[in-house]
Amino acid sequence: MRFVSTRGGSPPVTASQAIVNGLAPDGGLYVPERFPVLGKELFNPDLPYHEFAAGIIQPFFEDDPLYGRIPEICRTAFDFDVPLTWLTEKEAVLELFHGPTAAFKDFGARFLASVLEILQEEADEILTILVATSGDTGSAVASAFHLKKGIQVKVLFPKGRVSFRQEKQLTCWDGNIQSYSVEGNFDDCQRMVKEAFQDGVLAKKWKLSSANSINLGRLLPQMVYYIYGAAQYYKRRGVYPSFIIPSGNVGNSVGAYWSRESSAPVKIASLAVNENKTIPDYLKTGTYTPRDSVQTLANAMDVGNPSNMERLLYLFRDFDTFKKNVRAFSVSDDEIRKTIRSAYSRYSYILCPHTAAGEYVRDKFFAGEDTVVVSTAHPAKFEQVVEPEIGVHVTVPESLKEMLETESRFTGIKADFTELFNNGKL
């Protein structure tokens, strides 16, 4: 199995090489040269999640030195529940927030951290991870990589654009984790990371890698829970559901499409975005126009120039093909608030703002159909939005509570990646 650049200017590499590189040398993103055909025997809903995950991920490491260690990596990374919660007979929610930082980003971050720690065992140089976050990615990466040997992490987050509890999760670390509050938006943070990588001398000198969803090691684990959720749904209903996916930087959505391309029974009903309408506008006009991000209640989806659109556009090479395969609807802040209230009233179920965007799309366009909304974060991370709408206190998970009680540590910088350097040292 080899991986190639979306831009076609870099040689094919193995999965391990793609993960260490983060970004391809030509600035593109790594994609499979071909997708494996996953056998139906892998879609066993009765397997423990880590065994299920190993079966799905291992074919992508064919002929890679880590092939035989994928079961061990998955056992270490995925030690939390992945429940399918039913709201009605046909409508379910796939809860991806039971990891240590209460967000779906734990799946990719923990897998990636385990892979890179193994790959660093024989290395002489420190690996430096640069990661931009709009809210949840940074805390998941910091948690996953904390105290990993041979690795240091720099987390960039937009000043004033993450929730209070998200910021606490981003800045409660010490040791090999450093956090930076950037004067700008998420797109500025993402641009800074890309610029650092595109400085070839710098990237080689400091052995830079990425933990954003541009990294293949983040995407492969994000394929798994769609297949697992579909298998769980089929076990109860005898049919496969369609997924509705809250989407920001589009990595989570690419995971769903890659699982489908690998012959898994995954159907995608729609992406749900907030008022950052880059993808819905492209579907309307046929012209892809990235723009500055707009600040919303669903802040982890505040992305005006989603990096992983490059992977989707590579998968669906022309506009007509893209439009046949991708649907996306925009959800306003008022509609998010309304959906949080209605879901609690109807089902006594509490949604985070991002999951609420998905639930709104389901109610408006797919009501009564066999559907699963992907729930990306625990509502306790957004209590300032959620609690006024439902009138009750949202219980804080123990893992999150511990982080909230820790002292914050971060450095304020301008939106210039050179400020990550201090006298020539990262």
HUWO-V709406 format. One record per residue. RES is the residue in one small letter. OMEGA is omega in whole degrees, 0 to 359 (none if undefined). Layout:
# HUWO-V709406
RES | OMEGA
RES | OMEGA
This chain:
# HUWO-V709406
m | 179
r | 180
f | 184
v | 179
s | 175
t | 183
r | 170
g | 184
g | 181
s | 181
p | 176
p | 180
v | 174
t | 178
a | 180
s | 180
q | 179
a | 181
i | 178
v | 181
n | 183
g | 178
l | 177
a | 182
p | 180
d | 179
g | 180
g | 179
l | 181
y | 176
v | 179
p | 174
e | 172
r | 177
f | 177
p | 174
v | 181
l | 181
g | 182
k | 180
e | 179
l | 187
f | 184
n | 184
p | 183
d | 177
l | 168
p | 187
y | 184
h | 176
e | 177
f | 182
a | 181
a | 180
g | 180
i | 187
i | 188
q | 180
p | 179
f | 178
f | 177
e | 182
d | 178
d | 180
p | 182
l | 185
y | 184
g | 182
r | 181
i | 177
p | 178
e | 180
i | 181
c | 179
r | 178
t | 187
a | 190
f | 182
d | 180
f | 186
d | 176
v | 188
p | 170
l | 183
t | 186
w | 175
l | 174
t | 180
e | 184
k | 189
e | 184
a | 176
v | 176
l | 186
e | 183
l | 188
f | 183
h | 174
g | 187
p | 180
t | 172
a | 176
a | 183
f | 181
k | 179
d | 182
f | 182
g | 184
a | 183
r | 176
f | 181
l | 180
a | 180
s | 179
v | 184
l | 177
e | 178
i | 182
l | 180
q | 184
e | 182
e | 186
a | 178
d | 185
e | 173
i | 174
l | 180
t | 179
i | 172
l | 181
v | 173
a | 182
t | 171
s | 177
g | 190
d | 183
t | 185
g | 181
s | 178
a | 179
v | 179
a | 179
s | 184
a | 185
f | 184
h | 178
l | 173
k | 184
k | 175
g | 184
i | 170
q | 187
v | 173
k | 183
v | 179
l | 177
f | 183
p | 182
k | 175
g | 184
r | 172
v | 180
s | 180
f | 182
r | 174
q | 180
e | 177
k | 179
q | 181
l | 192
t | 184
c | 189
w | 175
d | 177
g | 186
n | 181
i | 174
q | 182
s | 182
y | 174
s | 188
v | 177
e | 182
g | 179
n | 182
f | 181
d | 175
d | 179
c | 181
q | 178
r | 180
m | 179
v | 180
k | 180
e | 177
a | 180
f | 184
q | 170
d | 189
g | 180
v | 180
l | 183
a | 180
k | 183
k | 184
w | 179
k | 182
l | 170
s | 184
s | 173
a | 171
n | 182
s | 167
i | 181
n | 180
l | 181
g | 174
r | 187
l | 185
l | 178
p | 180
q | 171
m | 196
v | 188
y | 173
y | 180
i | 179
y | 179
g | 178
a | 180
a | 178
q | 180
y | 181
y | 180
k | 181
r | 189
r | 182
g | 175
v | 177
y | 184
p | 168
s | 183
f | 172
i | 195
i | 170
p | 191
s | 177
g | 179
n | 169
v | 178
g | 180
n | 179
s | 178
v | 177
g | 179
a | 180
y | 178
w | 178
s | 178
r | 179
e | 180
s | 175
s | 176
a | 183
p | 182
v | 177
k | 181
i | 179
a | 184
s | 164
l | 175
a | 178
v | 176
n | 184
e | 169
n | 197
k | 184
t | 183
i | 176
p | 179
d | 177
y | 179
l | 179
k | 191
t | 185
g | 178
t | 181
y | 186
t | 173
p | 179
r | 177
d | 180
s | 178
v | 181
q | 182
t | 176
l | 179
a | 194
n | 180
a | 177
m | 180
d | 183
v | 179
g | 181
n | 186
p | 185
s | 187
n | 169
m | 178
e | 178
r | 178
l | 179
l | 175
y | 181
l | 180
f | 199
r | 180
d | 187
f | 181
d | 178
t | 178
f | 185
k | 178
k | 187
n | 187
v | 170
r | 179
a | 179
f | 179
s | 182
v | 182
s | 176
d | 179
d | 179
e | 175
i | 179
r | 181
k | 182
t | 175
i | 179
r | 186
s | 180
a | 179
y | 180
s | 185
r | 190
y | 188
s | 182
y | 185
i | 181
l | 166
c | 182
p | 182
h | 177
t | 178
a | 177
a | 178
g | 181
e | 177
y | 179
v | 178
r | 182
d | 186
k | 189
f | 187
f | 184
a | 176
g | 179
e | 177
d | 188
t | 174
v | 171
v | 179
v | 181
s | 193
t | 183
a | 177
h | 182
p | 180
a | 178
k | 184
f | 185
e | 181
q | 175
v | 191
v | 188
e | 177
p | 181
e | 185
i | 175
g | 177
v | 177
h | 177
v | 181
t | 182
v | 177
p | 184
e | 181
s | 179
l | 181
k | 180
e | 179
m | 182
l | 182
e | 182
t | 180
e | 178
s | 178
r | 176
f | 179
t | 176
g | 179
i | 173
k | 183
a | 183
d | 187
f | 179
t | 179
e | 174
l | 183
f | 180
n | 182
n | 176
g | 181
k | 177
l | none
